[in-house]
């Protein structure tokens, strides 16, 4: 019997013997699942049910674990003609239907043949010869058309050189599953350190459930070619169920990325958001900085929102910045995936209060984590360009004053960051010592007592 005429062997999700899932923070994953199939010698048709609705069909592969050289894939198909109003009526073209209408308080039934469906318009030829175009009423099918599926399926056409049960592994990519890192940092009472907890927030809208899956995560920017072919889409629900697992994963370098492996299997349900612990670090040393950055360069997200930044006169508040070293000596020292860090501190009653949040990029170990979490209320400044004159065709000289005001009842150290330089520049006069941060940026550090005001004044010469 040719394989096309065979009734396929149906394998359901409940027959999975193992499933593993690697999720990328680019919004996709690779699925590997193992099932056992009772195959005959020769041609076989096998239907895999329960695959994701957003599977990448071009990525499919199937291999025998029992007898790798004895099984060949002749053909593979992704079938996603799912039961729905439009698909049922599309499949019913040419079949008999019944149209139910309310006339004078009674139900009237007309029977006929469905000739066409939109986009051409719904046309029905009744048994009495009349032709109805887009008739009103309820359409009733006498039989359900064949070939429709309740869930997406894979149809394999296989050739086996031996009869018997074989364990096979199917591998494929799927869209609609993503993860991101979220961090919670609790600042200590003396503000010298933080307790940092990292969570993986995993969202599954791929159109399938992965029960007792071995879970791995890849952190890094994996390049993918834009696929212009249409993808089967899945109508994902808005609601989400939160779940948590308390065991942190093992981390290892993998190619040019980082791989996180969770020690115990977990179930990732369809249309679910799950949280899994990524890391936990206590007493991580942290430095709190106050930064006045009038030009909006040192922390671009901080000053870009402020109108008038970089003008002749500019009022500003100091940015509150937390810095911590991602090093083992600082109770950290592991690669940190990109994500949002939310910072809290307990008040005098022991209630945690939200201090602010910032996003970090992928941060390697032994690098600095820098968080801008908000603006200081009591540390403010005014930047004023006192003079700007041309010395020659390619030389300009500027004089700037930055008044720093500390309205706190305690002392404050403020970093005044200036990035108004270009070309070859030097600061020829300055009221305070400065540090050259890079080719365009200088930093002045000012320590003020309670309710004290101090002015940083400098003159810089710029050459093209």
Sine and cosine of phi, psi and omega as CSV:
sin_phi,cos_phi,sin_psi,cos_psi,sin_omega,cos_omega
0.00,0.00,0.78,-0.63,0.04,-1.00
-0.89,0.46,0.48,-0.88,-0.09,-1.00
-0.89,0.45,-0.51,0.86,-0.01,-1.00
-0.91,0.40,-0.38,0.93,-0.02,-1.00
-1.00,-0.06,-0.12,0.99,-0.03,-1.00
-0.97,0.24,0.55,-0.84,0.23,-0.97
-0.98,0.21,0.82,-0.57,-0.13,-0.99
-0.94,0.35,0.51,-0.86,0.19,-0.98
-0.96,0.29,0.82,-0.57,-0.08,-1.00
-0.99,-0.15,0.80,-0.60,0.07,-1.00
-0.90,-0.44,0.86,-0.51,-0.08,-1.00
-0.99,-0.11,0.28,-0.96,0.03,-1.00
-0.86,0.51,-0.49,0.87,0.00,-1.00
-0.92,0.40,-0.29,0.96,-0.01,-1.00
-1.00,-0.03,0.08,1.00,0.09,-1.00
-0.90,0.44,0.74,-0.68,0.07,-1.00
-1.00,-0.08,-0.43,0.90,0.04,-1.00
-0.33,-0.94,0.52,-0.85,0.09,-1.00
-0.57,-0.82,0.70,-0.71,0.09,-1.00
-0.78,-0.63,0.51,-0.86,-0.13,-0.99
-0.65,-0.76,0.80,-0.60,0.13,-0.99
-0.92,-0.40,0.86,-0.52,-0.07,-1.00
-0.94,-0.33,0.70,-0.72,0.01,-1.00
-0.96,-0.26,0.55,-0.84,-0.02,-1.00
-0.97,0.23,0.11,0.99,0.15,-0.99
-1.00,0.09,0.01,1.00,0.08,-1.00
0.99,-0.10,0.46,0.89,0.05,-1.00
-0.53,-0.85,0.13,-0.99,0.01,-1.00
-0.47,-0.88,0.27,-0.96,0.12,-0.99
-0.92,-0.39,0.77,-0.64,-0.05,-1.00
-0.94,-0.34,0.69,-0.72,0.12,-0.99
-0.79,-0.61,0.86,-0.51,0.00,-1.00
-0.75,-0.66,0.58,-0.82,-0.05,-1.00
-0.91,-0.40,0.76,-0.64,0.09,-1.00
-0.68,-0.73,0.37,-0.93,0.07,-1.00
-0.97,-0.24,0.70,-0.71,-0.02,-1.00
-0.83,-0.56,0.70,-0.71,0.12,-0.99
-1.00,-0.01,0.98,-0.20,-0.11,-0.99
-0.97,-0.26,0.53,-0.85,0.14,-0.99
-1.00,-0.08,0.31,-0.95,0.06,-1.00
-0.95,0.31,0.74,-0.67,-0.03,-1.00
0.97,-0.26,-0.58,-0.82,-0.08,-1.00
-0.98,0.20,0.61,-0.80,0.02,-1.00
-0.63,-0.78,0.59,-0.81,0.15,-0.99
-0.92,-0.40,0.79,-0.61,-0.07,-1.00
-0.76,-0.65,0.76,-0.65,0.07,-1.00
-0.94,-0.33,0.86,-0.51,0.09,-1.00
-1.00,-0.07,0.89,-0.46,0.06,-1.00
-0.98,-0.19,0.34,-0.94,0.07,-1.00
0.99,0.11,0.36,0.93,0.04,-1.00
-1.00,0.08,0.32,-0.95,-0.04,-1.00
-0.89,0.46,0.58,-0.81,0.06,-1.00
-0.93,0.38,-0.38,0.93,-0.05,-1.00
-0.95,-0.32,0.52,0.85,0.03,-1.00
-0.89,0.45,0.55,-0.84,0.14,-0.99
-1.00,-0.02,0.98,-0.18,-0.13,-0.99
-0.89,0.46,-0.47,0.88,-0.02,-1.00
-0.95,0.33,-0.23,0.97,-0.05,-1.00
-1.00,-0.09,0.04,1.00,-0.10,-0.99
-0.91,0.42,0.63,-0.78,0.20,-0.98
-0.48,-0.88,0.49,-0.87,-0.01,-1.00
-0.65,-0.76,0.70,-0.71,0.00,-1.00
-0.59,-0.81,0.54,-0.84,0.05,-1.00
-1.00,0.10,0.75,-0.66,0.10,-0.99
-1.00,0.03,-0.40,0.92,-0.02,-1.00
-0.98,0.18,-0.75,0.67,-0.03,-1.00
-0.65,-0.76,0.98,0.19,-0.12,-0.99
-0.81,0.59,-0.59,0.81,-0.05,-1.00
-1.00,0.06,-0.06,1.00,-0.11,-0.99
-0.98,-0.20,-0.02,1.00,-0.07,-1.00
-0.81,-0.58,0.79,-0.62,0.02,-1.00
-0.84,-0.55,0.61,-0.80,0.07,-1.00
-1.00,-0.08,0.89,-0.45,0.02,-1.00
-1.00,0.05,-0.58,0.81,-0.07,-1.00
-0.32,-0.95,0.55,-0.83,0.09,-1.00
-0.66,-0.75,0.64,-0.77,-0.08,-1.00
-0.70,-0.72,0.64,-0.77,0.14,-0.99
-0.97,-0.25,0.88,-0.47,-0.07,-1.00
-0.94,-0.34,0.87,-0.50,-0.04,-1.00
-0.69,-0.72,0.50,0.86,0.10,-1.00
-0.99,0.16,0.99,0.13,-0.16,-0.99
-1.00,0.08,0.45,-0.89,0.03,-1.00
-0.90,0.43,0.80,-0.60,0.04,-1.00
-0.22,-0.97,0.17,-0.98,-0.07,-1.00
-0.83,0.56,-0.78,0.62,-0.05,-1.00
-0.94,0.35,-0.68,0.74,-0.04,-1.00
-0.92,0.40,-0.60,0.80,0.03,-1.00
-0.90,0.43,-0.72,0.70,-0.01,-1.00
-0.94,0.34,-0.58,0.81,0.07,-1.00
-0.87,0.49,-0.67,0.74,-0.02,-1.00
-0.96,0.28,-0.29,0.96,-0.05,-1.00
-1.00,-0.01,0.01,1.00,0.04,-1.00
-0.86,0.51,0.78,-0.63,-0.07,-1.00
1.00,-0.07,-0.11,0.99,0.00,-1.00
-0.97,-0.23,0.27,-0.96,0.02,-1.00
-0.98,0.18,0.66,-0.75,0.04,-1.00
-0.71,-0.71,0.19,-0.98,0.07,-1.00
-0.81,-0.59,0.72,-0.69,0.03,-1.00
-0.95,-0.32,0.84,-0.54,-0.02,-1.00
-0.96,-0.26,0.82,-0.57,-0.01,-1.00
-0.76,-0.65,0.49,-0.87,0.08,-1.00
-1.00,-0.07,0.88,-0.47,0.01,-1.00
-0.77,-0.63,0.90,-0.44,0.03,-1.00
0.86,0.52,0.58,0.82,0.02,-1.00
0.99,0.14,0.05,1.00,0.03,-1.00
-0.85,-0.53,0.44,-0.90,0.02,-1.00
-1.00,0.02,0.82,-0.57,0.02,-1.00
-0.93,-0.36,0.74,-0.68,-0.02,-1.00
-0.93,-0.38,0.78,-0.62,0.11,-0.99
-0.88,-0.47,0.73,-0.69,0.02,-1.00
-0.93,-0.37,0.52,-0.85,0.03,-1.00
-0.06,-1.00,-0.35,-0.94,-0.05,-1.00
-0.90,-0.45,0.75,-0.66,0.08,-1.00
-0.97,0.24,0.91,-0.42,-0.09,-1.00
-1.00,-0.01,-0.65,0.76,-0.01,-1.00
-0.48,-0.88,0.31,-0.95,0.00,-1.00
-0.81,-0.59,0.33,-0.94,0.14,-0.99
-0.80,0.60,0.60,-0.80,0.43,0.90
-1.00,0.08,-0.22,0.98,-0.05,-1.00
-0.97,0.26,-0.16,0.99,-0.10,-0.99
0.99,-0.13,0.57,-0.82,-0.02,-1.00
-0.99,0.17,0.85,-0.52,-0.02,-1.00
-0.81,-0.58,0.76,-0.65,-0.02,-1.00
-0.80,-0.60,0.77,-0.64,0.10,-0.99
-0.98,-0.18,0.90,-0.43,-0.04,-1.00
-0.98,0.20,0.27,-0.96,-0.02,-1.00
-0.91,0.42,-0.44,0.90,0.00,-1.00
-1.00,0.09,0.10,0.99,0.07,-1.00
0.99,-0.15,-0.25,0.97,0.01,-1.00
-0.94,0.33,0.50,-0.87,0.05,-1.00
-0.89,-0.45,0.84,-0.54,0.00,-1.00
-0.97,-0.24,0.74,-0.68,0.04,-1.00
-0.95,-0.31,0.86,-0.52,-0.04,-1.00
0.75,0.67,0.85,0.52,-0.06,-1.00
-0.93,0.37,0.55,-0.84,0.10,-0.99
-0.99,0.13,0.34,-0.94,0.04,-1.00
0.89,-0.46,0.00,-1.00,0.01,-1.00
-1.00,-0.07,0.76,-0.65,0.02,-1.00
-1.00,-0.05,0.77,-0.63,-0.01,-1.00
-0.88,-0.48,0.82,-0.57,0.03,-1.00
-1.00,0.02,0.65,-0.76,0.04,-1.00
-0.98,0.21,-0.52,0.86,0.07,-1.00
-0.61,-0.79,0.46,-0.89,0.05,-1.00
-0.99,0.17,0.80,-0.60,0.00,-1.00
-0.86,0.51,0.50,-0.87,0.03,-1.00
-0.99,0.16,0.31,-0.95,0.11,-0.99
1.00,0.02,0.01,1.00,0.03,-1.00
-1.00,-0.07,0.54,-0.84,-0.08,-1.00
-0.87,-0.50,0.55,-0.83,0.08,-1.00
-0.99,0.17,-0.47,0.88,0.05,-1.00
-0.66,-0.75,0.43,-0.90,0.06,-1.00
-0.86,0.51,0.52,-0.85,-0.04,-1.00
-0.61,-0.79,0.38,-0.92,0.16,-0.99
-0.96,-0.29,0.72,-0.69,0.06,-1.00
-0.90,-0.43,0.89,-0.45,0.00,-1.00
-0.97,-0.25,0.65,-0.76,0.21,-0.98
-0.93,-0.37,0.91,-0.40,-0.17,-0.99
-0.87,-0.49,0.42,-0.91,0.17,-0.99
-0.84,-0.55,0.84,-0.55,0.00,-1.00
-0.91,-0.41,0.74,-0.68,0.02,-1.00
-0.99,0.15,-0.10,0.99,0.02,-1.00
-0.58,-0.82,0.48,-0.88,0.04,-1.00
-1.00,0.00,0.44,-0.90,0.06,-1.00
0.80,-0.60,-0.02,-1.00,-0.04,-1.00
-0.99,0.16,0.73,-0.68,0.05,-1.00
-0.76,-0.65,0.67,-0.74,0.14,-0.99
-1.00,0.05,0.81,-0.58,-0.03,-1.00
-0.85,-0.53,0.46,-0.89,0.06,-1.00
-0.88,-0.48,0.82,-0.58,0.10,-0.99
-0.98,-0.21,0.67,-0.74,0.01,-1.00
-0.76,-0.65,0.66,-0.75,0.01,-1.00
-0.27,-0.96,0.38,-0.92,0.13,-0.99
-1.00,-0.05,0.51,-0.86,0.09,-1.00
-0.66,-0.75,0.58,-0.81,0.13,-0.99
-1.00,0.05,0.08,-1.00,0.16,-0.99
1.00,0.09,0.17,0.99,0.09,-1.00
-0.76,-0.65,0.77,-0.63,-0.10,-0.99
-0.57,-0.82,0.29,-0.96,0.11,-0.99
-0.66,-0.75,0.42,-0.91,0.10,-0.99
-0.58,-0.81,0.40,-0.92,0.03,-1.00
-0.99,-0.10,0.67,-0.74,0.11,-0.99
-0.77,-0.64,0.70,-0.72,-0.08,-1.00
-0.85,-0.53,0.57,-0.82,0.11,-0.99
-0.86,-0.51,0.85,-0.53,0.02,-1.00
-0.89,-0.45,0.84,-0.54,0.02,-1.00
-0.95,-0.31,0.89,-0.46,-0.05,-1.00
-0.98,0.20,0.67,-0.74,0.00,-1.00
-0.95,0.32,0.22,-0.97,-0.03,-1.00
-0.87,0.50,-0.62,0.78,-0.01,-1.00
-1.00,0.04,0.03,1.00,0.06,-1.00
0.88,0.48,0.41,0.91,0.01,-1.00
-1.00,-0.06,-0.34,0.94,-0.01,-1.00
-0.47,-0.88,0.13,-0.99,0.03,-1.00
-0.71,-0.70,0.46,-0.89,0.24,-0.97
-0.99,-0.15,0.84,-0.54,-0.12,-0.99
-0.91,-0.41,0.80,-0.60,0.09,-1.00
-0.85,-0.53,0.74,-0.67,0.04,-1.00
-0.93,-0.37,0.69,-0.72,0.01,-1.00
-0.85,-0.53,0.60,-0.80,0.20,-0.98
-1.00,-0.06,0.85,-0.52,0.10,-0.99
-0.98,-0.20,0.93,-0.37,-0.12,-0.99
-0.95,-0.33,0.83,-0.55,-0.02,-1.00
-0.88,-0.48,0.81,-0.58,-0.06,-1.00
-0.92,-0.40,0.95,-0.30,0.13,-0.99
-0.80,-0.60,0.57,0.82,-0.04,-1.00
-0.99,0.11,-0.27,0.96,-0.02,-1.00
1.00,-0.07,0.37,0.93,0.04,-1.00
-0.44,-0.90,0.40,-0.92,0.10,-0.99
-0.97,-0.25,0.66,-0.75,0.01,-1.00
-0.90,-0.43,0.99,-0.14,-0.10,-1.00
-1.00,0.09,0.73,-0.68,0.05,-1.00
0.76,0.65,0.77,0.64,-0.07,-1.00
-1.00,0.03,0.63,-0.78,0.21,-0.98
-0.97,0.23,0.88,-0.47,-0.18,-0.98
-0.95,-0.30,0.74,-0.67,0.14,-0.99
-0.73,-0.68,0.47,-0.88,0.02,-1.00
-0.81,-0.59,0.63,-0.78,0.09,-1.00
-0.94,-0.35,0.81,-0.59,0.10,-1.00
-0.95,-0.31,0.76,-0.65,-0.02,-1.00
0.60,-0.80,0.25,-0.97,-0.03,-1.00
-1.00,-0.07,0.99,-0.13,-0.01,-1.00
-1.00,0.00,0.82,-0.57,-0.03,-1.00
-0.97,0.24,0.68,-0.73,0.08,-1.00
-0.74,-0.67,0.61,-0.79,0.04,-1.00
-0.98,0.18,0.70,-0.71,0.02,-1.00
-0.91,0.42,0.82,-0.57,-0.02,-1.00
-0.99,-0.13,0.87,-0.49,-0.04,-1.00
-1.00,0.00,-0.05,1.00,0.02,-1.00
-0.97,0.23,0.49,-0.87,-0.01,-1.00
-0.92,0.39,0.60,-0.80,0.05,-1.00
-0.96,-0.28,0.63,-0.78,0.14,-0.99
-0.93,0.38,0.77,-0.64,-0.05,-1.00
-0.97,-0.26,0.39,-0.92,-0.02,-1.00
-0.80,-0.61,0.72,-0.70,-0.02,-1.00
-0.98,0.17,0.99,-0.15,-0.07,-1.00
-1.00,0.05,0.60,-0.80,0.01,-1.00
-0.96,0.27,0.41,-0.91,0.03,-1.00
-0.97,0.25,-0.55,0.84,-0.09,-1.00
-0.94,0.35,0.40,-0.92,0.02,-1.00
-0.60,-0.80,0.55,-0.84,0.04,-1.00
-0.95,-0.31,0.77,-0.64,-0.02,-1.00
-1.00,-0.08,0.69,-0.72,0.06,-1.00
-0.63,-0.78,0.40,-0.92,-0.03,-1.00
-0.70,-0.71,0.57,-0.82,0.13,-0.99
-0.80,-0.59,0.62,-0.79,-0.23,-0.97
-0.99,-0.15,-0.03,1.00,-0.08,-1.00
-0.99,-0.13,0.81,-0.59,-0.02,-1.00
-0.97,0.25,0.49,-0.87,-0.04,-1.00
-0.99,0.13,0.29,-0.96,0.17,-0.99
-1.00,0.08,0.64,-0.77,-0.05,-1.00
-0.90,-0.43,0.63,-0.78,0.05,-1.00
-0.50,-0.87,0.49,-0.87,0.12,-0.99
-0.95,0.31,0.68,-0.74,-0.05,-1.00
-0.63,-0.78,0.94,-0.35,-0.11,-0.99
0.83,0.56,-0.81,-0.58,0.06,-1.00
-0.97,-0.24,0.35,0.94,-0.04,-1.00
-0.85,-0.53,-0.16,-0.99,0.09,-1.00
-0.78,-0.62,0.69,-0.72,-0.08,-1.00
-0.91,-0.41,0.76,-0.65,0.04,-1.00
-0.90,-0.43,0.83,-0.55,-0.04,-1.00
-0.90,-0.43,0.84,-0.54,0.01,-1.00
-0.99,0.11,0.66,-0.75,-0.17,-0.99
-0.96,0.28,-0.39,0.92,-0.04,-1.00
-0.81,-0.59,0.52,-0.85,0.03,-1.00
-0.89,0.46,0.44,-0.90,0.05,-1.00
-0.62,-0.78,0.48,-0.88,0.04,-1.00
-0.99,-0.11,0.80,-0.60,0.00,-1.00
-0.92,-0.40,0.99,-0.17,-0.11,-0.99
-0.98,0.22,0.46,-0.89,0.11,-0.99
-0.87,0.50,0.69,-0.72,-0.01,-1.00
0.86,0.51,0.72,0.69,0.00,-1.00
-0.78,-0.63,0.57,-0.82,0.20,-0.98
-0.93,-0.38,0.81,-0.59,-0.09,-1.00
-0.82,-0.57,0.59,-0.80,0.08,-1.00
-0.91,-0.42,0.73,-0.68,0.00,-1.00
-0.78,-0.62,0.65,-0.76,-0.03,-1.00
-0.94,0.34,0.74,-0.67,0.00,-1.00
-0.98,-0.18,-0.69,0.72,-0.01,-1.00
-0.37,-0.93,0.33,-0.94,0.09,-1.00
-0.56,-0.83,0.85,-0.52,-0.03,-1.00
-0.71,-0.70,0.76,-0.65,-0.01,-1.00
-0.95,-0.31,0.49,-0.87,0.08,-1.00
0.79,0.61,0.79,0.61,0.09,-1.00
-0.99,0.11,0.87,-0.49,-0.02,-1.00
-0.88,0.47,0.67,-0.74,-0.06,-1.00
-0.66,-0.75,0.60,-0.80,0.10,-0.99
-0.95,-0.32,0.77,-0.64,0.06,-1.00
-0.98,-0.17,0.83,-0.56,-0.03,-1.00
-0.88,-0.48,0.53,-0.85,0.16,-0.99
-0.92,-0.39,0.83,-0.56,-0.13,-0.99
-0.81,-0.59,0.83,-0.55,0.16,-0.99
-0.99,-0.15,0.91,-0.41,-0.12,-0.99
-0.77,-0.64,0.99,0.11,-0.10,-0.99
-0.92,0.38,-0.54,0.84,-0.07,-1.00
-0.98,0.18,-0.17,0.99,0.03,-1.00
0.94,0.35,0.65,0.76,-0.08,-1.00
-0.89,-0.45,-0.64,0.77,-0.11,-0.99
-0.92,0.38,-0.66,0.75,0.11,-0.99
-0.81,-0.59,1.00,0.08,-0.17,-0.98
-0.87,0.50,-0.54,0.84,-0.01,-1.00
-0.94,0.34,-0.37,0.93,-0.03,-1.00
-0.97,0.23,-0.77,0.64,-0.09,-1.00
-1.00,-0.04,-0.30,0.95,-0.06,-1.00
-0.88,0.47,-0.40,0.91,-0.06,-1.00
-1.00,0.08,-0.07,1.00,-0.13,-0.99
-0.99,-0.16,0.88,-0.48,0.01,-1.00
-0.90,0.43,0.59,-0.80,0.05,-1.00
0.99,0.12,0.06,1.00,-0.01,-1.00
-0.87,0.50,0.72,-0.69,0.03,-1.00
1.00,0.07,0.07,1.00,0.02,-1.00
-0.98,0.19,-0.11,-0.99,-0.03,-1.00
-0.91,0.42,-0.63,0.78,0.07,-1.00
-0.75,-0.66,0.72,-0.70,-0.09,-1.00
-0.56,-0.83,0.83,-0.56,0.11,-0.99
-1.00,0.03,0.60,-0.80,-0.07,-1.00
-0.42,-0.91,0.39,-0.92,0.15,-0.99
-0.95,-0.31,0.45,-0.89,-0.02,-1.00
-0.96,0.27,0.70,-0.72,0.10,-0.99
-0.96,0.27,0.67,-0.75,0.08,-1.00
-1.00,-0.07,0.87,-0.50,-0.11,-0.99
-0.81,-0.59,0.75,-0.66,0.11,-0.99
-0.95,-0.30,0.72,-0.70,0.03,-1.00
-0.80,-0.60,0.70,-0.71,0.06,-1.00
-0.62,-0.78,0.57,-0.82,0.01,-1.00
-1.00,0.01,0.81,-0.58,0.02,-1.00
-1.00,0.10,0.95,0.30,-0.09,-1.00
-0.71,-0.70,0.46,-0.89,0.02,-1.00
-0.86,0.51,-0.60,0.80,0.01,-1.00
-0.90,0.44,-0.28,0.96,0.02,-1.00
-0.94,-0.33,0.41,0.91,0.03,-1.00
0.91,0.42,0.40,0.92,0.08,-1.00
-0.79,-0.62,-0.85,-0.52,0.09,-1.00
1.00,0.05,0.59,0.81,0.12,-0.99
-0.72,-0.69,0.48,-0.88,0.04,-1.00
-0.86,0.51,0.73,-0.68,-0.02,-1.00
-0.96,-0.29,0.90,-0.44,0.05,-1.00
-0.91,0.41,0.42,-0.91,0.06,-1.00
-0.82,0.57,0.65,-0.76,0.02,-1.00
0.07,-1.00,-0.08,-1.00,-0.03,-1.00
-0.98,-0.20,0.75,-0.66,0.06,-1.00
-0.96,-0.29,0.85,-0.53,0.04,-1.00
-0.96,-0.30,0.76,-0.65,-0.16,-0.99
-0.93,-0.36,0.71,-0.71,-0.02,-1.00
-0.74,-0.67,0.32,-0.95,0.15,-0.99
-0.49,-0.87,0.58,-0.81,0.01,-1.00
-0.98,0.19,0.67,-0.74,0.06,-1.00
-1.00,0.07,-0.16,-0.99,-0.07,-1.00
-0.91,0.42,-0.33,0.94,0.04,-1.00
-1.00,-0.09,0.01,1.00,-0.01,-1.00
1.00,0.05,0.11,0.99,0.02,-1.00
-1.00,0.06,0.77,-0.64,0.04,-1.00
-0.95,0.33,0.77,-0.63,0.06,-1.00
-0.90,-0.43,0.60,-0.80,-0.04,-1.00
-0.98,0.20,0.81,-0.59,-0.02,-1.00
-0.98,-0.18,-0.40,0.92,-0.03,-1.00
0.53,-0.85,0.04,-1.00,-0.03,-1.00
-0.51,-0.86,0.35,-0.94,0.06,-1.00
-0.42,-0.91,0.34,-0.94,0.05,-1.00
-0.99,-0.17,0.62,-0.78,0.12,-0.99
-0.92,-0.38,0.51,-0.86,0.13,-0.99
-1.00,0.08,0.08,-1.00,0.09,-1.00
-0.81,0.58,0.84,-0.54,-0.10,-0.99
-0.86,-0.51,0.89,-0.45,0.01,-1.00
-0.95,0.30,0.30,-0.95,0.05,-1.00
-0.91,0.40,0.43,-0.90,-0.03,-1.00
0.92,0.39,0.30,0.96,0.14,-0.99
-0.96,-0.29,0.24,-0.97,-0.03,-1.00
-1.00,-0.06,0.74,-0.67,0.14,-0.99
-1.00,-0.08,0.84,-0.54,-0.05,-1.00
-0.85,-0.53,0.84,-0.54,-0.08,-1.00
-0.85,-0.52,0.85,-0.53,0.19,-0.98
-1.00,-0.07,0.90,-0.43,-0.14,-0.99
-0.93,-0.37,-0.08,1.00,0.03,-1.00
0.36,-0.93,-0.17,-0.99,-0.01,-1.00
-0.93,-0.38,0.65,-0.76,0.03,-1.00
-0.93,0.36,0.61,-0.79,-0.01,-1.00
-0.98,0.18,-0.61,0.79,-0.19,-0.98
-0.95,-0.33,0.06,1.00,0.04,-1.00
-0.87,-0.50,0.93,-0.37,-0.11,-0.99
-0.72,-0.70,0.15,-0.99,-0.01,-1.00
-0.40,-0.92,0.26,-0.97,0.09,-1.00
-0.75,-0.67,0.82,-0.57,0.05,-1.00
-0.97,-0.25,0.76,-0.65,-0.03,-1.00
-0.71,-0.71,0.78,-0.62,0.09,-1.00
-1.00,0.08,0.95,-0.32,-0.10,-1.00
-0.98,0.21,-0.66,0.75,-0.07,-1.00
-0.52,-0.85,0.58,-0.82,0.06,-1.00
-0.52,-0.86,0.98,-0.22,-0.09,-1.00
-0.72,-0.69,0.48,-0.88,0.01,-1.00
-1.00,-0.01,0.82,-0.57,0.02,-1.00
-1.00,0.05,-0.67,0.74,0.04,-1.00
-0.46,-0.89,-0.13,-0.99,-0.05,-1.00
-0.86,0.50,-0.52,0.85,-0.07,-1.00
-0.84,-0.54,0.27,0.96,-0.01,-1.00
-0.77,-0.64,0.75,-0.66,0.05,-1.00
-0.76,-0.65,0.55,-0.83,0.01,-1.00
-0.83,-0.56,0.74,-0.68,0.01,-1.00
-0.81,-0.59,0.51,-0.86,0.12,-0.99
-0.81,-0.59,0.77,-0.64,-0.10,-1.00
-0.77,-0.63,0.63,-0.77,0.15,-0.99
-0.87,-0.50,0.73,-0.69,0.10,-1.00
-0.85,-0.53,0.94,-0.35,0.04,-1.00
-1.00,0.05,0.84,-0.55,-0.02,-1.00
-0.94,-0.34,0.80,-0.60,-0.06,-1.00
-0.86,-0.52,0.84,-0.55,0.05,-1.00
-0.96,-0.27,0.95,-0.30,-0.01,-1.00
-0.99,-0.16,0.26,0.97,0.05,-1.00
-0.99,0.13,0.25,-0.97,0.06,-1.00
-1.00,0.01,0.04,1.00,0.04,-1.00
-0.80,-0.60,0.26,-0.97,0.01,-1.00
-0.93,0.36,0.37,-0.93,0.00,-1.00
-0.57,-0.82,0.65,-0.76,0.12,-0.99
-0.96,-0.30,0.80,-0.60,-0.12,-0.99
-0.83,-0.56,0.73,-0.68,0.12,-0.99
-1.00,-0.09,0.87,-0.49,0.06,-1.00
-0.99,-0.12,0.91,-0.42,-0.07,-1.00
-0.97,-0.26,0.80,-0.60,0.00,-1.00
-0.85,-0.53,0.81,-0.59,0.06,-1.00
-0.70,-0.71,0.96,0.29,0.03,-1.00
-0.86,-0.52,0.28,0.96,-0.15,-0.99
-0.99,-0.17,0.43,-0.90,0.06,-1.00
-0.47,-0.88,0.31,-0.95,0.01,-1.00
0.87,0.49,-0.61,-0.79,0.04,-1.00
-1.00,-0.06,0.89,-0.45,-0.08,-1.00
-0.75,-0.66,0.41,-0.91,0.12,-0.99
-0.50,-0.86,0.54,-0.84,0.08,-1.00
-1.00,-0.02,0.92,-0.40,-0.11,-0.99
-1.00,0.04,-0.48,0.88,0.05,-1.00
-0.63,-0.77,0.59,-0.81,-0.01,-1.00
-0.37,-0.93,0.65,-0.76,0.05,-1.00
-0.98,0.21,-0.34,0.94,-0.03,-1.00
-0.70,-0.71,0.43,-0.90,0.11,-0.99
-0.90,0.44,0.56,-0.83,0.01,-1.00
-0.79,-0.62,0.35,-0.94,0.08,-1.00
-0.88,-0.48,0.74,-0.67,0.03,-1.00
-1.00,0.07,0.96,-0.28,-0.06,-1.00
-0.97,0.23,-0.64,0.77,0.06,-1.00
-0.37,-0.93,-0.24,-0.97,-0.11,-0.99
-0.94,0.35,-0.16,0.99,-0.03,-1.00
-0.76,-0.65,0.00,1.00,-0.19,-0.98
-0.78,-0.62,0.71,-0.70,0.12,-0.99
-0.84,-0.54,0.49,-0.87,-0.01,-1.00
-0.76,-0.65,0.73,-0.68,0.09,-1.00
-0.91,-0.42,0.70,-0.72,0.01,-1.00
-0.93,-0.37,0.79,-0.61,-0.08,-1.00
-0.82,-0.57,0.75,-0.66,0.09,-1.00
-0.94,-0.34,0.82,-0.57,-0.06,-1.00
-0.87,-0.49,0.58,-0.81,0.12,-0.99
-0.98,0.19,0.04,-1.00,0.03,-1.00
-0.84,0.54,0.72,-0.69,0.05,-1.00
0.78,0.62,0.69,0.73,-0.04,-1.00
-0.92,-0.40,0.49,-0.87,0.05,-1.00
-0.84,-0.54,0.67,-0.74,0.04,-1.00
-0.60,-0.80,0.54,-0.84,-0.05,-1.00
-0.90,-0.44,0.78,-0.63,0.13,-0.99
-1.00,-0.07,0.83,-0.56,0.01,-1.00
-0.79,-0.62,0.72,-0.69,0.03,-1.00
-0.55,-0.83,0.40,-0.92,0.12,-0.99
-0.85,-0.53,0.76,-0.65,-0.02,-1.00
-0.82,-0.57,0.61,-0.79,0.06,-1.00
-0.93,-0.36,0.80,-0.60,-0.10,-1.00
-0.90,-0.43,0.73,-0.68,0.02,-1.00
-0.83,-0.56,0.69,-0.73,0.07,-1.00
-0.93,0.37,0.00,0.00,0.00,0.00
